[in-house]
Amino acid sequence: MTRIINLRQARKSRARDAKRAQGDANAALHGEAKPLRDARQAERDRAERVLDAHRRDDDPEP
């Protein structure tokens, strides 16, 4: 016995899958969103400042 499907739902599901695939391709092509990129850069900058603040000066004064 075959499975009965609703053609309208199948068409909409196929369209959603196509849009999702296109969106994933665009995301891979263009990278991450600017807010995420800015947040990642801010975290890198903060970590660098913290590391620099904990460095010791080993230069003896003459």
C-alpha positions in Angstrom: 0.0 0.0 0.0 1.4 3.4 -0.9 1.6 6.3 1.5 -0.7 9.2 0.9 1.0 12.6 0.9 -0.3 16.1 0.8 1.2 17.7 -2.4 0.9 21.2 -1.0 2.9 20.3 2.1 5.5 18.4 0.0 6.0 21.4 -2.3 6.4 23.8 0.7 8.8 21.4 2.4 10.9 21.1 -0.8 11.0 24.9 -1.1 12.1 25.2 2.6 14.8 22.7 2.0 16.1 24.6 -1.0 16.1 27.9 0.8 17.9 26.4 3.7 20.5 24.9 1.4 20.9 28.3 -0.3 21.3 30.0 3.0 23.9 27.6 4.2 25.9 28.1 1.0 25.6 31.9 1.4 26.8 31.6 5.1 29.8 29.6 4.0 30.6 32.1 1.2 30.3 35.2 3.3 31.6 34.1 6.6 30.1 34.9 10.0 27.8 37.8 10.9 29.4 41.1 11.8 28.2 41.1 15.5 29.8 37.7 16.0 32.9 38.8 14.2 33.1 42.0 16.3 32.5 40.0 19.5 35.3 37.5 18.6 37.7 40.4 17.9 36.8 42.2 21.1 37.5 38.9 23.1 40.9 38.5 21.3 41.8 42.2 22.1 40.8 41.7 25.8 42.8 38.5 26.1 45.8 40.2 24.6 45.5 43.2 27.0 45.2 40.8 30.0 48.3 38.9 28.9 50.3 42.1 28.4 49.3 43.3 31.8 50.7 40.2 33.4 54.1 40.3 31.6 57.2 40.9 33.7 59.9 43.4 32.7 63.1 41.4 32.9 65.3 44.3 31.7 67.6 45.3 34.6 68.1 49.0 35.0 71.7 50.2 34.5 
